Amino acid sequence: MSGWVAVAGLGPGGEGLVTPEVGTALAEATDVVGYIPYVARVAPREGLVLHPSDNRVEIDRAAQALEMAAAGQRVVVVSSGDPGVFAMASALFEALEAGPASWRDLDIRVLPGITAMLAAAARAGAPLGHDFCAINLSDNLKPWAVIERRLRLAAEADFAMAFYNPRSKARPEGFARALAVLRETCGDARPILFARAVTTPEEYLRIVSLGEARPEMADMRTMVILGSSRTRVIERARGPILYTPRSIPDEVP
Amino acid sequence: MSGWVAVAGLGPGGEGLVTPEVGTALAEATDVVGYIPYVARVAPREGLVLHPSDNRVEIDRAAQALEMAAAGQRVVVVSSGDPGVFAMASALFEALEAGPASWRDLDIRVLPGITAMLAAAARAGAPLGHDFCAINLSDNLKPWAVIERRLRLAAEADFAMAFYNPRSKARPEGFARALAVLRETCGDARPILFARAVTTPEEYLRIVSLGEARPEMADMRTMVILGSSRTRVIERARGPILYTPRSIPDEVP
């Protein structure tokens, strides 16, 4: 049997959100590669070798997976959420492009997963029910000027905005600057969702106004979603619902 | 047992992409409500009543689901893809907000699914691996001027762009106008993906340059993804891979 690589999304955490397709790939694999906490989500079994690695070694990990597949192994590269959204799929293709030409003959598949913004949106209601954008707030891989420019243009376009990696220990000041830019462009009244560790036992959701939002409300396990100008909150005894209606009336510019 | 509503995403078509959580909700349901082709994906069984309805009656369908839940039934509202992305979740909350106050005491859950853009991106590589936006190109629910404005701002922000509902029989000219705006703002060389009926037996993928793109390449079953300025194509004998690298170098504005 010849080797392959599947880059698989494990979803946000809950086992009920792992697709059967990913389960099948894991059942057929000889090797699992990934960041330590994601590999820890894979059940060990005989014949399956787990290769956990640290954060920020994505290209090494990708090259390792491609090398093993070239040697005939069946390798699953695990990501949380969806592997195509700020995760391992792009890293794998970067390694593929930079690597030996023979790697291009390999069987490589990407298996989608429930990405954090969709899980968080579902828990809160439907804030991404109309046009939206997804921005990675980490300035680890891009200059801050690009992030700020995108925030301003996204506000002008009146997108709802989903923010990945809002706040890291290494750069806590970035998210405070992002909130300041957003308040300046969207005003204080706009609702914003902080959704931490969604679908895990540590899940915690909070909806506040942009004026009330504080950098400490987010950490690296938090997904942040800012509404568009049309996003609404329905108050209920069971807790608020955040949603964006499907339509924009003709008179709205 | 008291009633509930679950708005569930069936994913893009393949059964391997339906989450276990959605399967559980369908197994517990008394009633399934939805657009005819989506309800047709639910296996009939004793004790389950299927309520298929036509397109463009989303609010009526949502109100029907809420009414049945208020009467003690366990109702799954089915969407394709993810219910929170241009689908039934927002319609349900519109109906909830406009309906009787007692509906707000109902148990309402949104169960996320694999949305079309993530399935299409996975099949093609990882075009959404960096910042991106999702825009519904149908001008059924919003003025064309809003769409054009968002396209121009998204191009300026250098987002990859995922387009839902690119072309309908009723308004075939809209997508031609969108392509013209995109060529004007992004140039002819930018790669664009047409991904039709992804994960079904009719799946068909095509990657062309924006200059080669033609309106007829899309229909209502096609997801269209335009790369950012950084998106790359890796040519292979097995077919091209479209992906966006994770990083932006400091010198790029």
Interface residues (C-beta under 8 A of the other chain):
Chain A: G11 G14 E15 G16 L17 V18 T19 P20 E21 T24 E58 D82 P83 G84 V85 F86 A87 A89 S90 A91 L92 F93 E94 L96 E97 R104 D105 D107 I108 R109 V110 L111 P112 G113 I114 T115 L118 A119 A121 A122 R123 G125 A126 P127 L128 G129 H130 D131 F132 C133 A134 I135 N136 L141 K142 P143 A145 V146 R149 R150 L153 A154 E156 A157 D158 F159 R232 I234 R236 A237 R238 I241 Y243 T244 P245 R246 S247 I248 D250 V252 P253
Chain B: G11 G14 E15 G16 L17 V18 T19 P20 E21 T24 E58 D82 P83 G84 V85 F86 A87 A89 S90 A91 L92 F93 E94 L96 E97 R104 D105 D107 I108 R109 V110 L111 P112 G113 I114 T115 L118 A119 A121 A122 R123 G125 A126 P127 L128 G129 H130 D131 F132 C133 A134 I135 N136 L141 K142 P143 A145 V146 R149 R150 L153 A154 E156 A157 D158 F159 R232 I234 R236 A237 R238 I241 Y243 T244 P245 R246 S247 I248 D250 V252 P253
